[in-house]
Structures are given as C-alpha cells and as structure tokens.
Amino acid sequence: MPLYDFRCPACGERFEAVTKPSETASCPSCGTPRCERIYSGFAGPFTVGLRGAAARRSDATRRAREEQRREQRAQRREKEGR
C-alpha cells in the first residue's frame, strides 16, 4: 500500500499514512475518521548527466569547441614564431 499525505479538517494536523488508494486515514491527534488527502510532489528519478541524443550533441559541441581552441593556439604560435 502506498504512503499518502493527509490533513485533518478538524484540527489541521498534517501527517502521513499508509492506506489503500480508495481509503482515507484517521487523524492521529484528534481521531477524526475522514481526513483530506493532500497531493504533494515527490522526488523523481535523478539524472546525473545527459543521455541519448542530448549527450551526443553535447559531446559533438565540446569536440568542436576544443578543436577550435587548438587551431587558435596553433595560429598564435605561428604568429609568435615558434
């Protein structure tokens, strides 16, 4: 059974309870039998980096930028006479 967030309409207590999706929980503070379910956000899957096409695009951009920097360094060296 999933864990849901609830709020008691009588005393305002907020709490979590493990219930079936079709059921409501009783308030642990005042005992009100039917509390309101609160829909709250949850932590989704955490992604560390880019994946798929976005990763390939990022890699290609980085490679192009590094190549451009190498060419600029080579041009500066030629101008300096090295």
Phi, psi and omega in degrees: 000143182280161177266125181240156174264139180228159173227134180276127180288338182278310185250350178083005179297136174251135182204168176250146178211147176268112181219165172289154181301332182270355183254162172245168182252160174269147181290129179287341182274305186250348177086008177304128188286332185236100179264162181273135176281134179255128177269118183234161179287163178220162180284121180272189179293133181270128178252131183277322182213187179285153178226158174065225184297324180296321178293318179296319177298316180297317178297318180295319178297316180297316179299317179296318180295318179295321178296319179297320178294320178299317179295319179296319178297318180296320179295319178295321179296321179295320179293325180282345178087027179273000000 
